[in-house]
Amino acid sequence: MGTYKYSAELRADAVALARSSGRPVSRIAAELGVNHETLRQWIKTAQNAERPEALAESTKDAEIAALRRQVRELEMERDILRRAAKYLAGETNW
């Protein structure tokens, strides 16, 4: 068993056929002699290529969420340090 290299033309035609017909992807893949998961990946890749702004937007959303988590963590650490400083200042009677 080896890996098969399909032409870009075949990939584009298969994706167009899968999009235009109402038939299941597995049936189209069987007719073309391609694994159904391979055809699904081609369709997914074509959709991502058509919508790069959606991919960029999801990346931005993930980055914003990570930064918000980091801000919450840093604020919590700051509050703990402030409370510790107040406590220690009271203990030493400055």
C-alpha positions in Angstrom: 0.0 0.0 0.0 1.4 3.3 -1.0 0.2 6.9 -0.8 -1.7 8.2 -3.8 -1.1 11.7 -5.1 -4.2 13.1 -6.8 -4.1 16.0 -9.2 -5.4 19.4 -8.2 -7.9 19.2 -11.1 -9.3 16.0 -9.7 -9.6 17.5 -6.3 -11.3 20.6 -7.5 -13.7 18.6 -9.6 -14.5 16.2 -6.7 -15.2 19.1 -4.4 -17.4 20.8 -7.0 -19.3 17.6 -7.6 -19.8 17.0 -3.8 -21.1 20.6 -3.4 -23.4 20.6 -6.4 -25.0 17.2 -6.0 -27.2 16.3 -3.1 -25.7 12.9 -2.8 -23.7 11.7 0.3 -19.9 12.3 0.2 -19.2 8.6 0.7 -21.1 7.7 -2.4 -19.4 10.3 -4.5 -16.0 9.2 -3.1 -16.8 5.6 -4.0 -17.7 6.5 -7.6 -14.4 8.5 -7.9 -12.3 5.7 -6.3 -11.3 8.0 -3.5 -11.5 7.3 0.3 -14.5 9.2 1.7 -12.4 10.8 4.4 -10.0 12.1 1.8 -12.8 13.7 0.0 -14.1 15.2 3.3 -10.7 16.7 3.9 -10.6 18.2 0.4 -14.0 19.8 1.0 -12.9 21.2 4.4 -9.7 22.6 2.9 -11.6 24.2 0.1 -14.0 25.8 2.6 -11.2 27.2 4.7 -9.4 28.5 1.6 -12.6 30.4 0.7 -13.1 31.9 4.1 -9.7 33.0 5.5 -11.3 35.8 7.4 -13.4 33.4 9.4 -10.2 31.4 10.3 -8.4 34.6 11.3 -11.4 35.7 13.3 -11.5 32.5 15.3 -7.8 32.8 15.9 -8.4 36.3 17.2 -11.2 35.1 19.5 -9.0 32.4 20.9 -6.2 34.9 21.6 -8.6 37.4 23.2 -10.0 34.6 25.5 -6.5 33.6 26.5 -5.5 37.2 27.2 -8.6 37.7 29.4 -7.8 34.6 31.4 -4.2 35.9 31.9 -5.6 39.3 33.0 -7.9 37.6 35.6 -5.0 35.6 36.9 -2.7 38.6 37.2 -5.4 40.6 38.9 -5.9 37.8 41.4 -2.1 37.6 42.1 -2.0 41.4 42.6 -4.8 41.3 45.1 -3.2 38.5 47.0 0.1 40.5 47.2 -1.8 43.6 48.3 -3.5 41.7 51.1 -0.2 40.1 52.2 1.5 43.5 52.2 -1.3 45.0 54.4 -1.1 42.0 56.7 2.7 42.2 57.1 2.6 46.0 57.5 0.2 45.5 60.4 2.3 42.9 62.0 5.5 45.0 62.1 3.6 48.1 63.4 5.2 50.5 60.9 
